[in-house]
Amino acid sequence: NGKTVFMNKGCWMCHGTAGQGGINGPKLAPDPIPQEAFMSFVRTSSREMPAYREPVLSNNDLAHIYAYLRSVAKSPDSNNIPLLNQ
């Protein structure tokens, strides 16, 4: 459900489809910041990202997004990718 909300609310446009970061948005996953800090930032951001108030993004949906970001697997160590070690 969190990935669906992440995609539907347009988070992916700046943060990438897996929260990996992009040109306009920082990396969010894996290992996102603590949930309370994440939720506070999303609600009160005064930077380039607009603040998403509860009427636009419910606390439940925001919690689902956070759970999705926590579920993103870490990328493999480049030393363990044979093609990169030739």
Rosetta constraint file for C-alpha pairs under 8 A:
AtomPair CA 1 CA 5 HARMONIC 6.36 0.50
AtomPair CA 1 CA 64 HARMONIC 6.39 0.50
AtomPair CA 1 CA 65 HARMONIC 7.83 0.50
AtomPair CA 1 CA 68 HARMONIC 7.80 0.50
AtomPair CA 2 CA 6 HARMONIC 6.01 0.50
AtomPair CA 2 CA 61 HARMONIC 6.91 0.50
AtomPair CA 2 CA 62 HARMONIC 7.89 0.50
AtomPair CA 2 CA 63 HARMONIC 7.75 0.50
AtomPair CA 2 CA 64 HARMONIC 4.17 0.50
AtomPair CA 2 CA 65 HARMONIC 4.15 0.50
AtomPair CA 2 CA 66 HARMONIC 7.17 0.50
AtomPair CA 2 CA 67 HARMONIC 6.50 0.50
AtomPair CA 2 CA 68 HARMONIC 4.92 0.50
AtomPair CA 3 CA 7 HARMONIC 6.13 0.50
AtomPair CA 3 CA 64 HARMONIC 7.84 0.50
AtomPair CA 3 CA 65 HARMONIC 6.38 0.50
AtomPair CA 3 CA 68 HARMONIC 5.71 0.50
AtomPair CA 4 CA 8 HARMONIC 5.99 0.50
AtomPair CA 5 CA 9 HARMONIC 5.85 0.50
AtomPair CA 5 CA 61 HARMONIC 6.61 0.50
AtomPair CA 5 CA 64 HARMONIC 7.60 0.50
AtomPair CA 5 CA 65 HARMONIC 6.54 0.50
AtomPair CA 6 CA 10 HARMONIC 6.38 0.50
AtomPair CA 6 CA 11 HARMONIC 5.28 0.50
AtomPair CA 6 CA 12 HARMONIC 6.42 0.50
AtomPair CA 6 CA 65 HARMONIC 5.88 0.50
AtomPair CA 7 CA 11 HARMONIC 6.09 0.50
AtomPair CA 7 CA 12 HARMONIC 5.69 0.50
AtomPair CA 7 CA 17 HARMONIC 7.27 0.50
AtomPair CA 10 CA 14 HARMONIC 7.92 0.50
AtomPair CA 11 CA 15 HARMONIC 6.05 0.50
AtomPair CA 11 CA 16 HARMONIC 7.56 0.50
AtomPair CA 12 CA 16 HARMONIC 4.43 0.50
AtomPair CA 12 CA 17 HARMONIC 4.69 0.50
AtomPair CA 12 CA 18 HARMONIC 7.40 0.50
AtomPair CA 12 CA 19 HARMONIC 6.90 0.50
AtomPair CA 13 CA 17 HARMONIC 7.57 0.50
AtomPair CA 14 CA 21 HARMONIC 6.90 0.50
AtomPair CA 14 CA 22 HARMONIC 5.66 0.50
AtomPair CA 14 CA 23 HARMONIC 6.82 0.50
AtomPair CA 14 CA 24 HARMONIC 5.03 0.50
AtomPair CA 14 CA 25 HARMONIC 4.57 0.50
AtomPair CA 14 CA 26 HARMONIC 7.79 0.50
AtomPair CA 15 CA 19 HARMONIC 4.99 0.50
AtomPair CA 15 CA 20 HARMONIC 6.17 0.50
AtomPair CA 15 CA 21 HARMONIC 4.24 0.50
AtomPair CA 15 CA 22 HARMONIC 5.27 0.50
AtomPair CA 15 CA 24 HARMONIC 7.25 0.50
AtomPair CA 15 CA 25 HARMONIC 4.78 0.50
AtomPair CA 15 CA 26 HARMONIC 6.08 0.50
AtomPair CA 15 CA 27 HARMONIC 6.27 0.50
AtomPair CA 15 CA 28 HARMONIC 7.03 0.50
AtomPair CA 16 CA 20 HARMONIC 5.46 0.50
AtomPair CA 16 CA 21 HARMONIC 5.31 0.50
AtomPair CA 16 CA 22 HARMONIC 5.77 0.50
AtomPair CA 18 CA 29 HARMONIC 7.03 0.50
AtomPair CA 18 CA 69 HARMONIC 7.42 0.50
AtomPair CA 18 CA 72 HARMONIC 6.80 0.50
AtomPair CA 19 CA 27 HARMONIC 5.74 0.50
AtomPair CA 19 CA 28 HARMONIC 4.88 0.50
AtomPair CA 19 CA 29 HARMONIC 5.00 0.50
AtomPair CA 19 CA 30 HARMONIC 7.50 0.50
AtomPair CA 19 CA 69 HARMONIC 6.63 0.50
AtomPair CA 20 CA 26 HARMONIC 7.61 0.50
AtomPair CA 20 CA 27 HARMONIC 4.71 0.50
AtomPair CA 20 CA 28 HARMONIC 6.18 0.50
AtomPair CA 20 CA 29 HARMONIC 5.80 0.50
AtomPair CA 20 CA 30 HARMONIC 7.64 0.50
AtomPair CA 21 CA 25 HARMONIC 5.50 0.50
AtomPair CA 21 CA 26 HARMONIC 4.59 0.50
AtomPair CA 21 CA 27 HARMONIC 3.71 0.50
AtomPair CA 21 CA 28 HARMONIC 6.53 0.50
AtomPair CA 22 CA 26 HARMONIC 6.36 0.50
AtomPair CA 22 CA 27 HARMONIC 7.20 0.50
AtomPair CA 28 CA 32 HARMONIC 5.23 0.50
AtomPair CA 28 CA 33 HARMONIC 7.69 0.50
AtomPair CA 28 CA 69 HARMONIC 6.84 0.50
AtomPair CA 29 CA 69 HARMONIC 5.24 0.50
AtomPair CA 29 CA 70 HARMONIC 6.68 0.50
AtomPair CA 29 CA 72 HARMONIC 6.30 0.50
AtomPair CA 30 CA 69 HARMONIC 6.22 0.50
AtomPair CA 30 CA 70 HARMONIC 6.01 0.50
AtomPair CA 30 CA 71 HARMONIC 7.37 0.50
AtomPair CA 30 CA 72 HARMONIC 5.36 0.50
AtomPair CA 30 CA 73 HARMONIC 6.28 0.50
AtomPair CA 30 CA 74 HARMONIC 5.81 0.50
AtomPair CA 31 CA 69 HARMONIC 7.50 0.50
AtomPair CA 31 CA 70 HARMONIC 6.05 0.50
AtomPair CA 32 CA 38 HARMONIC 7.79 0.50
AtomPair CA 32 CA 66 HARMONIC 7.80 0.50
AtomPair CA 32 CA 69 HARMONIC 6.56 0.50
AtomPair CA 32 CA 70 HARMONIC 6.44 0.50
AtomPair CA 33 CA 37 HARMONIC 6.63 0.50
AtomPair CA 33 CA 38 HARMONIC 6.05 0.50
AtomPair CA 34 CA 38 HARMONIC 6.14 0.50
AtomPair CA 35 CA 39 HARMONIC 6.05 0.50
AtomPair CA 35 CA 66 HARMONIC 6.88 0.50
AtomPair CA 36 CA 40 HARMONIC 6.10 0.50
AtomPair CA 37 CA 41 HARMONIC 6.06 0.50
AtomPair CA 38 CA 42 HARMONIC 6.24 0.50
AtomPair CA 38 CA 66 HARMONIC 7.87 0.50
AtomPair CA 39 CA 43 HARMONIC 6.23 0.50
AtomPair CA 39 CA 62 HARMONIC 7.05 0.50
AtomPair CA 39 CA 63 HARMONIC 7.97 0.50
AtomPair CA 40 CA 44 HARMONIC 6.05 0.50
AtomPair CA 40 CA 45 HARMONIC 7.96 0.50
AtomPair CA 41 CA 45 HARMONIC 5.13 0.50
AtomPair CA 41 CA 51 HARMONIC 7.74 0.50
AtomPair CA 42 CA 50 HARMONIC 7.98 0.50
AtomPair CA 42 CA 51 HARMONIC 5.62 0.50
AtomPair CA 42 CA 52 HARMONIC 5.80 0.50
AtomPair CA 42 CA 53 HARMONIC 7.99 0.50
AtomPair CA 43 CA 51 HARMONIC 4.99 0.50
AtomPair CA 43 CA 52 HARMONIC 5.06 0.50
AtomPair CA 43 CA 53 HARMONIC 5.38 0.50
AtomPair CA 43 CA 54 HARMONIC 7.63 0.50
AtomPair CA 44 CA 51 HARMONIC 5.17 0.50
AtomPair CA 44 CA 52 HARMONIC 7.46 0.50
AtomPair CA 44 CA 53 HARMONIC 7.90 0.50
AtomPair CA 45 CA 49 HARMONIC 6.42 0.50
AtomPair CA 45 CA 50 HARMONIC 6.17 0.50
AtomPair CA 45 CA 51 HARMONIC 4.82 0.50
AtomPair CA 46 CA 50 HARMONIC 6.77 0.50
AtomPair CA 46 CA 51 HARMONIC 6.84 0.50
AtomPair CA 52 CA 56 HARMONIC 6.10 0.50
AtomPair CA 52 CA 57 HARMONIC 6.10 0.50
AtomPair CA 53 CA 57 HARMONIC 6.20 0.50
AtomPair CA 53 CA 58 HARMONIC 7.83 0.50
AtomPair CA 54 CA 58 HARMONIC 4.73 0.50
AtomPair CA 54 CA 59 HARMONIC 6.44 0.50
AtomPair CA 57 CA 61 HARMONIC 6.26 0.50
AtomPair CA 57 CA 62 HARMONIC 6.49 0.50
AtomPair CA 58 CA 62 HARMONIC 6.14 0.50
AtomPair CA 59 CA 63 HARMONIC 6.08 0.50
AtomPair CA 60 CA 64 HARMONIC 6.29 0.50
AtomPair CA 61 CA 65 HARMONIC 6.23 0.50
AtomPair CA 62 CA 66 HARMONIC 6.27 0.50
AtomPair CA 63 CA 67 HARMONIC 6.21 0.50
AtomPair CA 64 CA 68 HARMONIC 6.19 0.50
AtomPair CA 65 CA 69 HARMONIC 6.28 0.50
AtomPair CA 66 CA 70 HARMONIC 6.25 0.50
AtomPair CA 67 CA 71 HARMONIC 6.23 0.50
AtomPair CA 68 CA 72 HARMONIC 6.62 0.50
AtomPair CA 76 CA 80 HARMONIC 6.84 0.50
AtomPair CA 76 CA 81 HARMONIC 7.49 0.50
AtomPair CA 77 CA 81 HARMONIC 7.17 0.50
AtomPair CA 78 CA 84 HARMONIC 6.85 0.50
AtomPair CA 79 CA 84 HARMONIC 7.40 0.50
AtomPair CA 79 CA 85 HARMONIC 6.73 0.50
AtomPair CA 81 CA 85 HARMONIC 6.70 0.50
AtomPair CA 82 CA 86 HARMONIC 6.76 0.50
